[in-house]
Amino acid sequence: MEWINPLIGILIGALLIIPAFFTTKKWLKISLALVAIVAALGTAELSKRYFYPHVLGWQFEHEIVKHPLFKLIAKHHPNEFALFVKQVKQGLVDKQPQAILSGYSSQLLGKVFYEHLQTAPNEAVMRYLGAVLELYRYLYNQDPQAVLAMEYGQATTGNFGAIWSDNNFQTLLNHLLQVKTKVIEASIDSPVAPPSQTQAALLLQGILKEMSEKYGEDLVKQMFARGQSAIPANIIAPLIIDFYARIGMQGPENAGVMMRYIASLKVKGTAEEQTKDSQKDK
């Protein structure tokens, strides 16, 4: 849509050059023509800087609700969705980097999804685990660091442009987003009771004990360092994949208990971070 900037400049220039047709003085015609050219160029640049970002913001707000997942979030979490749209639109005006703009959607999806995963039925949880494992295994074969980028979001860095634009990745990501949409819908239509903390903790302890015996306790702890670990990605990424795979192998009932419990911990952690941020702003 960047064509709109020169178009605005041309229109302004055309308006300014009209008086040149009504004067017989050559020097005045030339002066008016020069003024029109300068004005056209200046207007195009001003449009690019100030008007065009607002057009992009309007287009984003119009298009994002066409996506089933964001449409669902807008319906059931209108306040969070409105804040998200506001952040992105302001980010476009401020010309924030793509990574920051993408981070807004990651924050929204993470917050809303884990709220619903807490009460999602077992079948939906298993489909989610399957989609995550399929995507992570693909990413591991491309670049182990990309697994950490997906798991920890903005807590890790890297240049994954080639991977993110690959058709295979896009297919797997779209499938995961579709599954997340189904998880949210299932938690709304057929919610289950929150997990027993004692039962979930015991099940998770069993998995972590097995992993500690295989990989070492210190290495397993690094898996929860949210991408801040000094351990290479090609060592941490397989642990993340193995962790989710072991949860899935426990069967729908136990896997559901553990994943709902993990979701509750993530929701609690997000709430605590937001509380800290609000206190900093005061």
N, C-alpha and C positions, 0 to 999 in steps of 0.2 A: 504493500500500500504506500510505499514511499513516493509513488508518482504524484500523490496529493500535494507534496511540497512544491515542486516546480509548477504544478497547475495553478496553485494559489498565486505564486509569483507572476506567472504569465497573465493571469486575470487582473492583478493589481497594475502590472505594467501596461496592459492594454487600456485600462481606465485612464492612466496618467498620460498616455500618448495621444488620446483623442483630441485634446486641444490643439495639437500640432496641425491637424487638418483644417483648422479654422483660422490660421494665421498665414499671411503672405510673406512675412519676414523670414528669410532663410536661416539667419543666425538663431532666431527664436525656435524654429522647427528643430534645428540640430540640438539646441539646449534642452528642449522638452524631450526629445528622443533619448538623450543621454540620461536625463533624470529618470525616465521610464525604465531604462535598462538597469540602472543602479537600484532603483526601487524594487524592480522585479527580483533581482538577485538577493537583495537584502530581505525581502519578504519571504522568499523561499527558504532562506537560512533561518529566519525567525520561526517560520512554520515548522521546520524540522526540529528546532530546539524546544519550542513551547506548545505548539498545537498538535503535532503528530503524536507525541506520547499519550495525549489525552484520547486521541482517536484509537490508538492501540489498546488503551485501557477499556474503552467502550466495547471494542471488538472482543477483547478477552472476556469481559463480563457477559457478553451476549453468547459467546461460543461455549464457555466452560460448562454451562448448565445443560448443554446437549449431551454431555458425557454421562452415561447412566450412573456411575458412582458419585460424581459430583452433584448430579441432580437429586440423588437419594440423600446426600448429606445436606443439601440446601433445604430439602423438605423437612428433615427430622432434626437438623441442627442449624437453624437459620442464623442464630447469633454468631456462631463460630464461622459459618460460611461467609457472612457479611464482612467479618473482620478480615478473613482471608482475601476476599476480593479487594477490600480497601488497601491492604498491604501491597498486593500485587500492582494495583493501579498507581499507588504512590511510588512504588519501586520503579515502574516504567517512567514516570515523570522525572524521578531522580536519576534515571539511567543506571540503576543498580546492576551489577554483574548477573549473568544468567544463573550462576550457582546460588546466589542469594534468592532470586526469584523462584527457582526450583525448590529451594529450602522451605518456602512458605507452604507449598503444596504437600511436601513431605511431613511437615509439622501438623497440618490439618488432618491428613490421612492417618498418620500415626495416632494422634489423639482420639479421633472418632472411631477408628477401627478397633483399637484395643478396648475402648469402652464397651463395644458390642461383643468382642470376642469373649469377654468375661461371662456372658450368658448365652453364648452360641451353642447349639446342640452338637453332639459328638460327630454326626455325619459331616456337618459343615466344617468342623475343626479338622477332620481327616482330609477333606478336599483341600483345605488351606495348606496343611503340611505337605501334601503331595505337590502342590503348585510351587511352594517355596523350594522344596528339594530339587525339583526339576530345573528351576531357574538357577539356583546356586551351583548345581553340578555343571551346568553349561558355563556359567561365569568362571568357575574354577579352572576350566580347561582353556579359557581365554586369558584371564589374568586374575590370580587369587585375590589381589587387592580389590578387585571389583566386588567380590563377595562381601568384604568388610564394608565397602561403600554402601551396598544395599542393606546390610544388617545394621550398621551404625549411623547411616545417614551422613550428616555434616561433620561427624567426628573423625572422618578420615579424608584424605586428599588423594588426588591422582588425576591423570588425564585419560578419561575413558570415552572420549568422543567417538572414536571408531567403533567401540563396543556398543555404546548406546544407540548408534544409528544403524547398526546391523539388523537386517530383517529377522534373523532368528531370535535375537534378543527382544525385539519389538513384539514378536509373536508370543514369546513366553511371558513378557511383562504384561501384555494385554490379557493373557489368560489369568495371570495372578490378580489383576485388577477386577476381572469378571468374578473370580472366586471370592475376592474380598467383598464385592457387592452382594453376592449370595450369602456370605456370612452375616453381613449387617441385616439383610432382609430376614434371614432365619432367626436371628436374635430378637427381631421385632415381632415376627409371627409366632415363633415357638421358643420363647426364652426358657432357659433352664436355671435352676437355683445356682447361686455362686458356689464355687468349690469349697470343700472342707480344707482349711489350711493345713491341718495335721495330716490328712490323707495325701494331699498334694506334695507336701514337704517330704514325706517318707518316700514317695515314689521317685521324686527328683533326686533325693539323697542316694537312692539305689543306683540310678543312672550315673550320677557324678562319681560315685565310688568306683563303679566299673571303669569309667573313663580315666579316673586317677590311677588305677592299677595299670591301665594300658599306656597312658601318655605321661603320667607323673602329675602329682597334685598341683605343683606350682604352675605347670603349663595349662592345666584346666582352669585355674583361677584367672589366667591371662585372657581367657576366652570372654570373660565378663568385664574386661577393661575398656569396653566401648571404643575400640580402635586406637587407644592411647598406648598400647603395649609396644615394647621395643622388639618383640618377637616377630620375625618375618611373616608376611601374609601367607606364604605358601605352607607355613606350619600351623597358623591359627585357623585359616579357612577350612581345612579338613575337619578340625574339631567342631566347628560350628555346624557343618553338614552332618557329621556323625551324631552330634547332640540331638538335632531334630529327627534324624533317622531313628535313633534309639527310642525317642518318645513315640514315634509312629508305630514302632514294632511292639509297643505295649498293648496295642489294640484300641479300638474306638473309645471305650469307657475310660480307661486309664489315661490315654492320650488327651481326651477331652478334659479330664480333671486337671492334668498338668498344664495344658495350654491356657485354660481359663485362669489358673492360678498365676501363671507367668504374666498374662494380660493384666491381672489385677495389680501385680507389682509394678508393671510399666505405667499404669494409670496413676498409681500412687506416686511414683517417681516424677512423673510429669507435673502432677499437682504441687509437689514440693518445690520443683524448679520454678514454677510460675509464682509461687508464694515468695521465694527468694528474690525473683526478678522484680516483683511488685514492691518489695521492701527496699530494694536498691533505688527504685525510682522516686521514693518518698523523700 
